[in-house]
């Protein structure tokens, strides 16, 4: 099979390159297997390509995000194998020692598309170089502030999760909302998303309480909200453990608790009676079990949940390659097609501002399990 995954100096990577990590990592289902060893770069250069598109994968090969990067890289390899693709060459460039240097090498090697990096700060660091070379960036970040001309954000967007949940809650009688959020950028984004969703679907925002990342702080903030009263729904904009503590402090018999996409894969949620009946929105998991089974068969361990982004990025690239002449600049306009694309996480498309739009389903914590109560749209 004529597919290729290579590192910077031309050394072939073992069953999978390496990929990214960063900003907001979706929780993994279980701990992944040990990363597949990556050969040291050789002194050779990349071979000449006359029948393949050159794609750069900018990812950390070491450090705290190395295992996540390996998981996503393995997923890109899976996509190549599953599709029998023979018209793209994906070369991995290590961002752990500096994203700017990685981008410089990738562009010098003639790559026409950059997949990654994940950190929004890294996107800002490489954007000027990529723009000067007219090479677009498809980042796995969910930081919408970095999107724009030549930069497409592919990560799962928390604002879209909150909007979908508020839409569903409003259709089921919710009228007044409160927000319980951490003192962080994510918390600020969640509050702004709630305000935007209310503006779109109606209702009113009664109040917001923020908390520091400590057991007592979230409980105190929840207590303040409960004393305030006057709302029938509350958004807890955090992951599993803080959400459980906050819910236990604020829960009432008729209160609708709403989570975010961070709840996806959080098995501890189903063990909290305070969260029974809580809802949240996320991309569909309908294809994920098959993805996990295939991943385990090839790599011997479970992937991080975010690994599907690597898989879908390859599918996206192959779709664009149908209308992309080898050696020419990447046809960025194809990314903006109205019908979008389909992948492991379901339908998605890029908006004119460069931010991905995803079809999301609504789930409910119910009797010790999580069930889908409103399916994701089948397309756009």
C-alpha positions as CSV (number, residue, x, y, z in Angstrom):
1,X,0.0,0.0,0.0
2,X,1.4,3.3,-1.1
3,X,0.7,5.5,1.9
4,X,3.3,7.5,3.9
5,X,3.7,8.8,7.4
6,X,7.1,10.3,8.0
7,X,8.8,12.5,10.5
8,X,10.8,15.6,9.6
9,X,14.0,14.1,8.4
10,X,12.3,11.3,6.4
11,X,12.3,8.5,8.9
12,X,9.3,6.3,8.5
13,X,7.1,6.2,11.6
14,X,5.9,3.0,13.2
15,X,2.2,2.3,12.7
16,X,1.1,5.8,13.2
17,X,2.8,9.2,13.4
18,X,2.3,11.5,16.4
19,X,-0.3,14.2,16.9
20,X,-1.3,17.0,19.1
21,X,-2.8,18.1,22.3
22,X,-3.4,21.2,24.4
23,X,-6.1,23.7,25.1
24,X,-9.2,21.8,26.2
25,X,-8.7,18.0,26.0
26,X,-11.9,16.0,25.9
27,X,-11.7,13.3,28.7
28,X,-10.5,9.9,27.6
29,X,-12.6,6.9,28.3
30,X,-9.7,5.0,30.0
31,X,-6.0,5.3,30.1
32,X,-4.5,4.7,26.7
33,X,-1.7,2.2,26.1
34,X,1.9,3.3,26.2
35,X,2.8,5.4,23.2
36,X,4.3,3.7,20.2
37,X,8.1,4.5,20.1
38,X,8.9,7.0,17.5
39,X,12.2,6.7,15.6
40,X,14.7,9.4,15.9
41,X,14.9,11.7,12.8
42,X,17.4,10.5,10.3
43,X,19.8,12.6,8.3
44,X,17.9,12.0,5.1
45,X,15.5,14.5,3.4
46,X,11.9,14.0,2.3
47,X,11.6,12.1,-1.0
48,X,10.4,13.9,-4.1
49,X,6.6,13.8,-4.6
50,X,5.0,13.8,-8.0
51,X,1.8,11.9,-7.2
52,X,1.1,12.9,-3.5
53,X,-0.1,15.9,-1.7
54,X,2.2,17.0,1.2
55,X,0.4,17.5,4.5
56,X,2.2,18.7,7.7
57,X,1.1,17.4,11.1
58,X,2.3,19.8,13.8
59,X,2.2,18.0,17.1
60,X,4.1,17.5,20.3
61,X,6.2,14.3,20.4
62,X,7.0,14.6,24.1
63,X,6.0,16.3,27.3
64,X,2.7,16.2,29.1
65,X,0.7,16.0,26.0
66,X,2.8,13.4,24.2
67,X,0.4,10.5,25.0
68,X,-2.6,12.5,23.6
69,X,-0.6,13.4,20.6
70,X,0.3,9.7,20.0
71,X,-3.4,8.8,20.2
72,X,-4.4,11.3,17.6
73,X,-1.5,10.4,15.4
74,X,-2.5,6.7,15.5
75,X,-6.0,7.8,14.5
76,X,-4.6,9.6,11.4
77,X,-2.8,6.4,10.5
78,X,-6.1,4.5,10.9
79,X,-7.8,6.8,8.5
80,X,-5.1,6.3,5.9
81,X,-5.3,2.5,6.2
82,X,-9.1,2.4,6.3
83,X,-9.4,4.5,3.1
84,X,-6.4,2.9,1.2
85,X,-5.3,6.5,0.5
86,X,-2.3,6.7,-1.8
87,X,-2.3,10.4,-2.8
88,X,-1.3,12.1,0.4
89,X,2.0,12.1,2.4
90,X,1.6,13.2,6.0
91,X,4.8,14.3,7.7
92,X,5.0,14.9,11.5
93,X,6.8,18.0,12.9
94,X,7.5,18.2,16.6
95,X,6.0,21.2,18.3
96,X,7.3,20.4,21.8
97,X,10.5,22.3,21.1
98,X,8.8,25.2,19.5
99,X,5.8,25.6,17.2
100,X,7.5,28.3,15.1
101,X,10.5,26.1,14.3
102,X,8.1,23.2,13.4
103,X,6.1,25.3,11.1
104,X,9.3,26.8,9.5
105,X,10.5,23.3,8.6
106,X,7.1,22.2,7.4
107,X,6.8,25.1,5.0
108,X,10.4,24.7,3.8
109,X,9.5,21.0,3.0
110,X,6.8,22.2,0.7
111,X,3.7,21.1,2.6
112,X,0.5,22.8,1.4
113,X,-1.7,22.2,4.4
114,X,-1.1,22.2,8.2
115,X,-3.1,19.9,10.5
116,X,-2.6,21.2,14.1
117,X,-1.4,22.5,16.4
118,X,-3.8,22.3,19.3
119,X,-2.9,25.1,21.5
120,X,-4.4,28.5,20.5
121,X,-1.1,30.2,21.5
122,X,0.7,27.9,19.1
123,X,-1.7,28.9,16.3
124,X,-0.8,32.5,16.8
125,X,2.9,31.7,16.7
126,X,2.7,30.0,13.3
127,X,0.0,31.9,11.6
128,X,2.2,34.6,10.1
129,X,4.5,32.1,8.5
130,X,1.7,30.0,7.1
131,X,-0.2,33.1,5.8
132,X,2.9,34.3,4.0
133,X,3.2,30.9,2.3
134,X,-0.6,30.8,1.6
135,X,-0.8,27.5,3.5
136,X,-4.1,27.1,5.6
137,X,-4.1,25.8,9.1
138,X,-6.7,23.3,10.4
139,X,-6.2,23.4,14.2
140,X,-7.6,20.9,16.7
141,X,-8.0,23.7,19.2
142,X,-11.5,24.8,20.4
143,X,-10.2,28.4,20.9
144,X,-12.5,30.3,18.5
145,X,-10.5,33.5,19.0
146,X,-7.7,32.2,16.7
147,X,-10.1,31.4,13.8
148,X,-10.0,33.7,10.8
149,X,-8.5,34.0,7.3
150,X,-6.5,30.9,6.7
151,X,-7.1,29.4,10.1
152,X,-9.9,26.8,10.7
153,X,-10.8,25.7,14.2
154,X,-11.9,22.0,14.3
155,X,-12.2,21.3,18.0
156,X,-15.5,20.7,19.9
157,X,-16.8,24.1,20.7
158,X,-18.3,24.5,24.2
159,X,-20.5,27.4,23.1
160,X,-22.3,25.1,20.6
161,X,-22.9,22.5,23.4
162,X,-24.5,25.1,25.6
163,X,-26.6,26.6,22.8
164,X,-28.0,23.1,21.9
165,X,-28.8,22.4,25.6
166,X,-30.5,25.7,26.1
167,X,-32.5,25.3,22.9
168,X,-33.7,21.9,24.2
169,X,-34.4,23.2,27.7
170,X,-36.5,26.1,26.4
171,X,-38.5,23.7,24.2
172,X,-39.3,21.8,27.4
173,X,-40.5,24.8,29.4
174,X,-37.3,26.3,30.9
175,X,-37.7,30.0,31.4
176,X,-35.0,31.3,33.8
177,X,-31.4,30.4,34.0
178,X,-28.4,30.7,36.3
179,X,-24.7,29.9,35.7
180,X,-22.2,28.2,38.0
181,X,-18.8,28.6,36.4
182,X,-15.1,28.4,37.3
183,X,-12.9,31.5,37.4
184,X,-11.3,30.8,34.1
185,X,-11.4,31.6,30.4
186,X,-13.7,28.5,30.0
187,X,-16.0,29.9,32.6
188,X,-16.2,33.3,30.9
189,X,-16.9,31.6,27.6
190,X,-19.7,29.5,29.2
191,X,-21.4,32.6,30.7
192,X,-21.2,34.5,27.4
193,X,-22.6,31.4,25.6
194,X,-25.5,31.2,28.0
195,X,-26.3,34.9,27.3
196,X,-26.1,34.4,23.6
197,X,-28.3,31.3,23.7
198,X,-30.9,33.1,25.8
199,X,-30.8,35.9,23.2
200,X,-31.5,33.4,20.5
201,X,-34.1,31.2,22.2
202,X,-35.6,33.4,24.9
203,X,-35.7,33.2,28.7
204,X,-33.7,35.3,31.1
205,X,-30.4,35.0,33.0
206,X,-31.0,35.5,36.7
207,X,-27.4,35.4,37.9
208,X,-23.9,33.9,37.7
209,X,-21.6,32.7,40.5
210,X,-18.0,31.9,39.9
211,X,-15.7,29.8,41.9
212,X,-12.0,28.9,42.3
213,X,-10.8,25.4,41.7
214,X,-11.3,24.0,45.2
215,X,-13.9,21.7,46.8
216,X,-15.2,24.4,49.1
217,X,-15.3,27.2,46.6
218,X,-17.7,25.5,44.2
219,X,-19.9,24.4,47.1
220,X,-20.0,28.0,48.4
221,X,-20.8,29.4,45.0
222,X,-23.6,26.9,44.5
223,X,-25.0,27.9,47.9
224,X,-25.0,31.5,47.0
225,X,-27.0,30.7,43.8
226,X,-29.4,28.6,45.7
227,X,-30.0,31.4,48.2
228,X,-30.6,33.8,45.3
229,X,-33.3,31.6,43.7
230,X,-35.6,32.7,40.9
231,X,-34.4,30.3,38.3
232,X,-35.6,26.9,37.0
233,X,-32.4,25.8,35.2
234,X,-28.7,26.1,36.1
235,X,-25.6,25.6,33.9
236,X,-22.7,24.0,35.6
237,X,-19.8,24.8,33.3
238,X,-17.2,22.3,34.4
239,X,-16.0,18.7,34.3
240,X,-17.2,15.7,36.3
241,X,-16.0,16.2,39.9
242,X,-16.7,20.0,40.3
243,X,-20.1,19.4,38.6
244,X,-21.0,16.7,41.1
245,X,-20.1,18.9,44.1
246,X,-21.9,21.9,42.7
247,X,-25.0,19.8,41.9
248,X,-25.1,18.3,45.3
249,X,-25.0,21.8,46.8
250,X,-27.7,23.3,44.6
251,X,-30.0,20.5,43.5
252,X,-33.7,20.8,44.0
253,X,-36.6,18.6,43.0
254,X,-37.6,20.7,40.1
255,X,-34.3,22.3,39.1
256,X,-32.9,21.4,35.6
257,X,-29.2,21.0,35.7
258,X,-27.3,21.6,32.5
259,X,-23.7,20.5,31.8
260,X,-21.3,21.1,28.9
261,X,-19.4,18.9,26.4
262,X,-16.9,18.3,29.2
263,X,-19.3,15.8,30.6
264,X,-18.8,13.4,27.6
265,X,-17.0,10.3,28.8
266,X,-17.3,11.3,32.5
267,X,-18.5,8.0,34.0
268,X,-18.6,9.4,37.5
269,X,-21.6,11.5,36.6
270,X,-24.0,8.5,36.7
271,X,-23.1,7.7,40.3
272,X,-24.4,11.0,41.6
273,X,-28.1,11.1,42.5
274,X,-27.9,14.9,42.4
275,X,-27.3,14.8,38.7
276,X,-30.1,12.4,37.9
277,X,-32.2,14.2,35.2
278,X,-29.3,16.5,34.2
279,X,-28.7,17.2,30.5
280,X,-25.8,18.1,28.3
281,X,-25.0,18.2,24.6
282,X,-22.1,16.6,22.7
283,X,-21.3,15.1,19.4
284,X,-22.8,11.7,18.8
285,X,-21.0,8.6,20.1
286,X,-22.8,6.4,17.5
287,X,-19.6,5.6,15.6
288,X,-17.2,6.0,18.5
289,X,-17.4,2.4,19.8
290,X,-16.5,1.0,16.4
291,X,-13.6,3.5,16.3
292,X,-12.4,2.3,19.7
293,X,-12.5,-1.3,18.7
294,X,-10.5,-0.7,15.5
295,X,-8.0,1.4,17.4
296,X,-7.5,-1.3,20.1
297,X,-7.0,-4.0,17.5
298,X,-4.3,-1.9,15.8
299,X,-2.6,-0.2,18.8
300,X,-3.4,-2.3,21.8
301,X,-5.0,0.3,24.0
302,X,-7.9,2.8,24.1
303,X,-7.7,6.2,22.4
304,X,-8.2,9.6,23.9
305,X,-11.7,10.8,23.0
306,X,-10.1,13.7,21.0
307,X,-8.4,11.2,18.7
308,X,-11.4,11.2,16.3
309,X,-10.3,14.7,15.3
310,X,-7.2,13.3,13.8
311,X,-9.2,10.7,11.9
312,X,-11.7,13.2,10.6
313,X,-9.0,15.6,9.5
314,X,-7.6,13.0,7.2
315,X,-11.1,12.2,5.8
316,X,-11.6,15.9,5.2
317,X,-8.2,16.2,3.4
318,X,-9.0,13.2,1.2
319,X,-12.4,14.7,0.3
320,X,-10.7,18.0,-0.7
321,X,-8.0,16.1,-2.6
322,X,-10.7,15.1,-5.2
323,X,-10.6,18.7,-6.5
324,X,-7.0,19.5,-5.7
325,X,-4.2,19.2,-8.2
326,X,-0.9,18.0,-6.8
327,X,1.6,20.7,-6.4
328,X,-1.0,23.5,-6.3
329,X,-2.1,25.5,-3.3
330,X,-4.7,23.9,-1.1
331,X,-8.2,24.9,-2.3
332,X,-9.4,26.6,0.9
333,X,-12.8,27.4,-0.6
334,X,-13.7,23.7,-0.6
335,X,-13.7,23.8,3.2
336,X,-16.6,26.2,3.2
337,X,-19.0,24.0,1.2
338,X,-22.5,24.4,2.6
339,X,-23.2,20.7,3.0
340,X,-20.1,20.2,5.1
341,X,-18.4,16.8,5.8
342,X,-19.1,13.7,7.7
343,X,-16.8,11.9,10.1
344,X,-16.5,9.8,13.2
345,X,-18.1,12.6,15.3
346,X,-20.9,13.1,12.8
347,X,-21.7,16.0,10.4
348,X,-19.5,19.1,10.6
349,X,-18.8,22.2,8.4
350,X,-16.7,25.3,8.6
351,X,-18.4,28.6,8.9
352,X,-17.2,31.7,7.1
353,X,-15.4,32.8,10.2
354,X,-13.3,29.6,10.3
355,X,-15.1,28.1,13.3
356,X,-16.4,24.5,12.9
357,X,-20.1,23.9,13.3
358,X,-21.1,20.5,14.6
359,X,-24.3,18.5,14.9
360,X,-24.8,17.7,18.6
361,X,-27.2,15.4,20.4
362,X,-28.7,16.0,23.9
363,X,-28.1,13.4,26.6
364,X,-29.6,12.9,30.0
365,X,-28.2,11.3,33.1
366,X,-30.9,8.8,34.0
367,X,-31.0,6.0,36.6
368,X,-27.3,5.2,36.6
369,X,-26.7,5.6,32.8
370,X,-26.5,8.3,30.2
371,X,-29.2,8.2,27.4
372,X,-29.7,10.2,24.3
373,X,-33.0,12.2,24.5
374,X,-32.6,14.3,21.3
375,X,-30.7,13.0,18.3
376,X,-28.1,15.1,16.5
377,X,-29.3,16.3,13.1
378,X,-28.2,14.0,10.2
379,X,-26.8,16.9,8.3
380,X,-27.0,20.7,7.5
